[in-house]
Amino acid sequence: MTKTELLELIANGENSGTEFKRDDLRPEQLAKEVVALTNFQGGRILLGVDDDGTITGIQRADLERWVMDTVFGRYVHPMLIPFYEEVQIDEKHRVAVVTMSQGATKPYVVRDRDREDIYIRVGTTSRLATREQQARLYALGGMFHAELLPVSGSELTDLSLDRLKDYLLTIVGDKKSPVDNEEWHKRLCGLGFMVERDDGPAVCTIAGLLLFGHSPRRLLHRAGIRWMAFEGNDKSYKALDDQFVDGPLVALRKPSAGGKNVIVENGLLENIIQVMRPFISEEPSELGDSLRRERNWLYPVDALREAIVNAVAHRDWTRYEEIEVTRYANRLDILSPGALQNSMTVEKMVAGQRSPRNSLIVEVLRDYGYVDARGMGVRNKIIPLLLEQNETEPEFIATEDYLRLVMYIRQPNAEVRD
């Protein structure tokens, strides 16, 4: 970092990614700021600068060793390797810049006096994380799998045994399905779809209820998908449609006369496409070669399916918001609650990197063919299909609260590709 860059950073003041500190603080105090920034999006700590931006300079002898060995080596866990540099301001003053990337193994903690405290960054302050915030950090770090949490009040009758039998016999490869509740409980607990409890019979996990539950929203209110359609380009006008679509994620299949499994009862992913159909497709005025009017989809159907599957498969179940799919006049928005997991970024996702949050749900959806076998649906389906049909690129917007995918409709003056 150059002197000019450092002075500009100081002039901009403290923010959610920049902290000023004198270097005479205690190691656990510095570790607190390090942990809070790393649990957020990373950032910089300037040592030798007062809160008001006054440059006091480095006073501590051998500051680098103290920062690296004492603060990061003893107080910050798990291990984190920062970038340390010192910038000469004038003959008397030097400022140390400690830079941390966003942590890849959240949550990071300050370990001191037989305690482990988790801090998060809120604006310009670092504070202890609440229980809910801690759960999200554990989920982001892959150490906590919310999909395996029990759903209170649920039981075996809340699951579709027909779908479960199809899964066990045709996908898992079981020779026969369980014959009574005790066998069902044992088999489904082994698969992660139910969980035992000490004070009564087994209950469904979030994953089990979502995948195979008759009506998941009855017991898990953030399940399902909220669908909305508006005439204009925002929500200021009356909705043309506004409803919740509920049901098991996977469809019910039965063998056909030809021996191939066919869908006899839709799942959530088929139902949401049907509900959206009148608002994102149009019927041509002329008959096609088959003497039938085949609807023209305003967005590539395979890209739509992939985007909605991704929103369901990778959402954060520690969040209480629903997935939202919204149609506007010029675009389609798909909002999935929760930040991108771990150190995943939009750039990495578009490049093809994979980091599943709900691995059990993803694996089952992959078994049914809903999820791209290679896990590269964004790169190999959504982007190229939208470019081919609509001559537009999707937009991905990632925040601490959600991932939003925006698909734009073909512009009227756009030429159709050969």
C-alpha positions in Angstrom: 0.0 0.0 0.0 1.3 3.4 -0.9 1.4 6.4 1.4 -1.3 8.1 -0.8 -3.6 5.1 -0.6 -3.2 4.9 3.1 -3.9 8.6 3.7 -7.0 8.3 1.5 -8.2 5.3 3.5 -7.7 7.3 6.7 -9.5 10.3 5.3 -12.6 8.1 4.5 -12.9 7.1 8.2 -13.9 3.9 9.8 -16.6 1.8 8.2 -17.7 -1.9 8.1 -14.4 -2.9 6.6 -11.9 -0.5 8.2 -11.0 -0.1 11.8 -8.5 2.4 13.4 -6.6 1.4 16.5 -3.6 2.6 18.6 -1.0 -0.1 19.0 -1.1 0.0 22.8 -4.2 -2.2 23.1 -4.4 -5.6 24.7 -4.1 -8.6 22.4 -7.7 -9.8 23.0 -9.0 -6.3 22.0 -7.3 -6.5 18.7 -8.4 -10.1 18.2 -12.0 -9.0 18.7 -11.7 -6.6 15.8 -9.9 -9.2 13.7 -12.6 -11.8 14.3 -15.5 -9.4 13.7 -14.1 -8.4 10.3 -13.2 -11.9 9.3 -16.7 -13.2 10.2 -18.1 -10.4 7.9 -16.4 -9.7 4.6 -12.9 -9.1 5.7 -11.2 -5.8 5.9 -8.3 -3.8 7.3 -7.1 -2.7 10.7 -4.8 0.3 10.8 -2.5 0.3 13.8 -1.2 3.7 14.8 -4.3 5.7 14.0 -6.8 7.1 16.6 -10.6 6.7 16.2 -10.8 10.3 14.9 -8.2 9.6 12.2 -5.3 11.3 14.0 -2.0 9.5 13.1 -0.2 8.6 16.3 2.2 6.1 14.6 3.6 2.8 15.8 4.8 2.8 19.4 5.2 -0.9 20.2 8.6 -2.5 19.5 8.5 -5.5 17.2 4.8 -4.9 16.4 4.7 -7.4 13.5 5.8 -10.3 15.7 3.3 -9.4 18.4 0.4 -9.2 15.8 1.3 -12.4 14.0 2.5 -14.6 16.9 0.5 -13.4 19.9 -2.8 -12.0 18.5 -3.3 -14.3 15.5 -1.3 -17.2 16.9 -2.9 -17.4 20.4 -6.2 -15.5 20.4 -7.8 -15.9 16.9 -9.2 -19.4 16.1 -9.3 -21.2 13.7 -6.0 -20.3 12.2 -6.0 -17.2 10.0 -3.1 -15.8 8.0 -3.3 -12.0 7.5 -1.2 -9.7 5.3 0.9 -7.3 7.4 2.7 -4.2 6.1 4.0 -0.9 7.4 3.7 2.4 5.6 6.0 5.3 6.4 4.0 8.5 6.7 6.8 10.9 7.7 10.1 10.8 9.6 8.4 10.1 12.9 5.3 8.2 12.0 4.7 4.7 10.6 1.3 3.0 10.3 0.8 -0.8 10.3 -1.9 -2.2 8.0 -3.3 -5.6 8.8 -5.5 -7.0 6.0 -7.8 -10.0 6.4 -9.9 -11.7 3.7 -13.3 -13.0 4.4 -12.9 -16.1 6.5 -13.4 -19.5 4.8 -14.0 -21.5 8.0 -16.5 -19.4 9.9 -17.2 -18.7 12.7 -13.9 -17.2 13.9 -13.6 -16.8 17.7 -11.5 -15.0 20.3 -10.1 -17.6 22.6 -9.3 -16.1 26.0 -9.5 -17.3 29.6 -11.2 -20.6 28.7 -13.9 -18.7 26.7 -14.6 -18.6 23.0 -16.4 -15.4 21.9 -17.8 -14.9 18.4 -17.9 -11.3 17.2 -19.5 -9.8 14.1 -19.2 -6.4 12.4 -22.2 -4.0 12.5 -21.3 -0.7 10.8 -18.2 0.6 12.5 -18.6 -1.5 15.7 -17.7 -5.0 16.6 -20.2 -6.8 18.9 -21.0 -10.3 20.2 -23.0 -12.3 17.9 -26.5 -13.3 18.9 -27.6 -17.0 18.9 -29.3 -16.5 15.5 -26.2 -14.8 14.1 -24.0 -17.6 15.4 -26.1 -20.2 13.8 -25.8 -18.4 10.4 -22.1 -18.2 10.8 -21.8 -21.9 11.6 -24.0 -22.6 8.5 -21.9 -20.4 6.3 -18.8 -22.2 7.5 -20.3 -25.6 6.8 -20.1 -26.7 10.4 -23.9 -26.5 11.0 -26.4 -28.2 8.7 -29.8 -26.6 9.2 -31.4 -29.0 6.8 -30.9 -31.8 9.5 -32.8 -29.9 12.2 -35.9 -31.5 13.6 -39.3 -30.0 12.7 -41.4 -29.9 15.9 -44.8 -31.5 15.7 -44.0 -33.5 12.6 -44.4 -37.3 12.2 -44.2 -40.0 9.7 -47.7 -39.4 8.4 -46.6 -35.9 7.2 -44.4 -37.6 4.6 -45.5 -39.2 1.3 -44.8 -42.9 1.7 -45.4 -43.4 -2.0 -42.6 -41.0 -2.9 -40.4 -42.5 -0.2 -41.0 -46.0 -1.6 -40.2 -44.8 -5.1 -36.9 -43.2 -3.8 -35.9 -46.3 -1.8 -36.7 -48.9 -4.4 -35.8 -47.2 -7.7 -33.0 -44.8 -6.6 -31.4 -46.1 -3.4 -31.7 -49.7 -4.5 -33.5 -51.2 -1.5 -35.0 -54.6 -2.2 -38.1 -53.9 -0.2 -39.6 -50.9 1.6 -40.2 -50.9 5.4 -43.4 -52.7 6.6 -44.2 -50.8 9.8 -43.6 -47.5 11.5 -40.6 -48.8 13.5 -38.9 -49.9 10.3 -39.7 -46.6 8.6 -38.4 -44.6 11.5 -35.1 -46.5 11.5 -34.6 -46.3 7.7 -35.5 -42.6 7.4 -33.4 -41.7 10.5 -30.5 -43.4 8.8 -31.0 -41.4 5.6 -31.3 -38.0 7.5 -35.0 -37.6 6.6 -36.1 -38.1 10.3 -34.4 -37.8 13.6 -34.8 -39.7 16.8 -35.8 -38.0 20.1 -35.7 -39.1 23.7 -39.2 -38.1 24.6 -41.2 -39.7 21.8 -41.2 -41.1 18.3 -39.0 -39.7 15.6 -39.8 -36.4 13.9 -39.0 -35.2 10.4 -35.9 -33.2 9.6 -36.2 -30.0 7.5 -34.7 -32.0 4.5 -37.1 -34.9 4.9 -40.2 -32.6 5.2 -39.2 -30.5 2.2 -38.3 -33.4 -0.1 -41.2 -35.7 0.7 -43.7 -33.8 2.9 -47.3 -33.6 1.8 -47.6 -29.9 2.8 -44.3 -28.6 4.2 -45.6 -25.1 4.9 -48.1 -26.4 7.4 -45.3 -27.1 9.9 -42.4 -25.1 8.3 -43.8 -21.7 7.4 -40.8 -20.6 5.4 -41.1 -23.6 3.1 -42.6 -23.4 -0.4 -42.2 -20.5 -2.9 -44.0 -17.2 -3.0 -45.0 -16.3 -6.5 -45.9 -12.8 -7.6 -46.6 -11.1 -10.9 -46.9 -7.4 -11.6 -47.9 -5.5 -14.7 -45.2 -2.9 -14.4 -41.4 -2.9 -13.6 -41.9 -2.6 -9.8 -44.3 -3.5 -7.1 -46.2 -0.2 -7.0 -49.1 -1.5 -9.0 -51.7 -4.1 -8.0 -50.4 -7.7 -8.3 -51.7 -9.7 -11.2 -51.0 -12.8 -9.1 -49.8 -13.4 -5.6 -49.8 -16.9 -4.0 -47.7 -19.5 -2.1 -46.9 -22.7 -3.9 -46.4 -25.6 -1.6 -45.8 -29.3 -1.8 -43.0 -31.9 -1.8 -39.9 -31.0 -3.8 -39.8 -34.3 -5.7 -42.5 -35.6 -8.0 -44.2 -38.9 -7.7 -43.3 -41.3 -10.4 -44.7 -44.6 -11.6 -43.5 -47.1 -14.2 -45.3 -46.7 -17.6 -46.3 -49.4 -20.0 -42.9 -49.0 -21.7 -41.1 -49.6 -18.4 -39.9 -45.9 -18.0 -40.8 -44.0 -14.9 -43.3 -41.1 -15.6 -44.6 -38.3 -13.4 -48.1 -39.1 -12.1 -48.1 -36.3 -9.4 -46.2 -33.1 -9.7 -43.8 -31.9 -7.1 -43.2 -28.3 -6.0 -40.8 -27.6 -8.9 -43.3 -28.7 -11.5 -46.1 -26.9 -9.8 -44.3 -23.5 -9.7 -43.6 -23.6 -13.4 -47.3 -24.4 -14.1 -48.4 -21.4 -11.9 -45.9 -19.1 -13.7 -46.8 -20.3 -17.2 -49.6 -17.9 -18.1 -47.5 -14.9 -17.0 -44.1 -15.8 -18.7 -45.3 -17.3 -21.9 -47.6 -16.3 -24.8 -49.7 -18.1 -27.3 -48.8 -17.3 -31.0 -51.5 -16.1 -33.3 -50.6 -18.6 -36.0 -50.7 -22.4 -35.9 -47.4 -24.3 -36.0 -46.4 -27.2 -38.2 -48.3 -29.5 -35.9 -51.5 -27.5 -36.4 -51.4 -26.6 -32.8 -50.7 -23.3 -31.0 -47.6 -24.0 -29.0 -46.8 -21.4 -26.4 -43.7 -19.2 -26.7 -41.8 -18.9 -23.4 -40.4 -15.5 -22.6 -37.5 -17.1 -20.8 -35.8 -20.4 -21.5 -37.7 -23.1 -19.5 -34.5 -25.1 -18.7 -32.9 -22.0 -17.3 -36.0 -21.2 -15.2 -36.0 -24.6 -13.8 -32.3 -24.5 -13.0 -32.6 -21.1 -11.3 -35.6 -22.1 -9.1 -34.0 -25.4 -8.2 -30.8 -23.6 -7.1 -32.9 -21.1 -5.0 -34.5 -24.1 -3.2 -31.4 -26.3 -2.9 -29.0 -23.6 -1.6 -31.2 -21.4 0.5 -30.3 -20.7 4.2 -32.8 -22.5 6.5 -31.7 -20.4 9.5 -33.5 -17.5 7.7 -37.3 -17.1 8.2 -38.0 -15.5 4.8 -39.6 -17.4 1.9 -38.1 -17.9 -1.5 -39.7 -15.3 -3.8 -40.1 -15.5 -7.6 -41.5 -12.3 -9.0 -42.4 -11.5 -12.6 -42.2 -7.9 -13.8 -42.9 -6.5 -17.2 -39.2 -6.4 -18.1 -37.6 -9.1 -15.9 -38.0 -12.1 -13.6 -36.5 -12.0 -10.1 -35.7 -15.1 -8.1 -34.7 -14.4 -4.5 -33.1 -17.0 -2.3 -32.7 -16.1 1.5 -29.2 -16.2 2.9 -25.7 -15.0 2.0 -23.5 -17.1 -0.2 -21.9 -19.8 1.8 -18.4 -19.5 3.1 -16.1 -17.5 0.9 -18.2 -18.1 -2.2 -18.7 -15.1 -4.4 -20.7 -14.4 -7.5 -17.6 -14.5 -9.6 -16.6 -17.9 -8.3 -20.2 -19.2 -8.8 -20.3 -18.0 -12.4 -16.9 -19.6 -13.0 -18.2 -23.0 -11.9 -17.1 -23.3 -8.3 -19.4 -25.4 -6.1 -20.2 -25.1 -2.4 -23.5 -26.7 -1.5 -25.1 -25.5 1.7 -27.7 -28.3 2.0 -25.8 -31.3 0.8 -28.6 -33.8 1.5 -31.2 -31.9 -0.3 -28.8 -31.3 -3.2 -27.9 -35.0 -3.5 -31.6 -36.2 -3.5 -32.5 -33.6 -6.2 -29.5 -34.8 -8.2 -30.7 -38.4 -7.8 -34.0 -37.3 -9.4 -32.3 -35.3 -12.2 -33.4 -31.9 -10.9 -29.8 -30.7 -10.3 -27.1 -30.6 -12.9 -24.9 -33.7 -12.4 -21.8 -31.6 -12.4 -23.3 -28.8 -10.3 -22.5 -26.2 -12.9 -26.0 -25.2 -13.9 -25.3 -21.5 -13.6 -22.4 -21.6 -16.0 -23.7 -24.3 -18.3 -27.4 -23.6 -18.4 -28.7 -20.3 -17.0 -26.2 -18.0 -18.6 -25.8 -19.6 -22.1 -29.6 -20.4 -22.5 -30.6 -16.8 -21.6 -28.0 -15.4 -23.9 -29.2 -17.6 -26.7 -32.9 -17.0 -26.4 -33.1 -13.4 -25.0 -29.8 -11.9 -26.0 -29.5 -10.8 -22.3 -27.2 -11.8 -19.5 -28.5 -12.7 -16.0 -27.6 -10.5 -13.1 -26.6 -12.0 -9.7 -26.8 -9.8 -6.6 -25.4 -11.2 -3.4 -25.9 -9.5 0.0 -25.7 -10.7 3.6 -29.4 -11.4 3.5 -30.1 -13.0 0.1 -28.9 -14.0 -3.4 -31.0 -12.5 -6.1 -31.0 -13.7 -9.8 -32.5 -11.3 -12.3 -33.4 -12.6 -15.8 -34.2 -9.9 -18.4 -36.8 -10.3 -21.1 -35.7 -10.0 -24.8 -35.7 -6.4 -25.9 -38.2 -5.6 -28.7 -35.4 -4.5 -31.1 -33.2 -7.5 -30.4 -32.5 -9.7 -33.4 -33.2 -13.5 -33.2 -30.1 -15.6 -33.6 -29.9 -18.2 -36.3 
